[in-house]
């Protein structure tokens, strides 16, 4: 669940960043995709770290 939350949060953050910078639809989609990938990876590493601590 942490991975999915990171993915969604990253996608929203990327989309809002592109919109604030005045990007068109494709820019917003690209920023959202990259943000989602980055957020998902951070969530994955967080989940692995939490699992190892338990």
N, C-alpha and C positions, 0 to 999 in steps of 0.2 A: 504494500500500500504506500510505503514511503516513496517508492520509485514512481508510481503513478501520480502522486501528489507533486513530486518534483517536476515531472513531465508537464503537467497541466500548468503549474505555477510558472515554469520557464517559458512555456508557449504564450501565456498571457502577458508576461513581462516583455518578451520579444515583440509581440504584436503591438503593445502599447508604445514601446520605444520607437518602432518604425512609424507608427501613426503620428507621434509627437514630432518626429523629424520630417514629416510631410511626405512620406512614401506612398506610392500607389499600391494597388492590391497585391501585385507580385512581390513587392518589397516587404509588405506586411507579412505575407505568407512565408517568405524566406526567413525573415527575422524570427517569426513564430516557430518555424521548424528548427532552426538552429538553437533557439532558446529552449525548446522542448527537449532536444537531444542533450544539451548541456545540463538542464535540470534533472533529466532522467538519469544521467551518469552520476551526478552528485547524489541523487537519492539512492542509487545503487551502492555507491561507496559508503554512504551513511548506513544503509541496511546491513551491509557486510560488517562494518565496524561495530554496530550494535549487536549483531549476532555473535561476533567473536568475544565481545565483553561478557555476554551472558553465559 
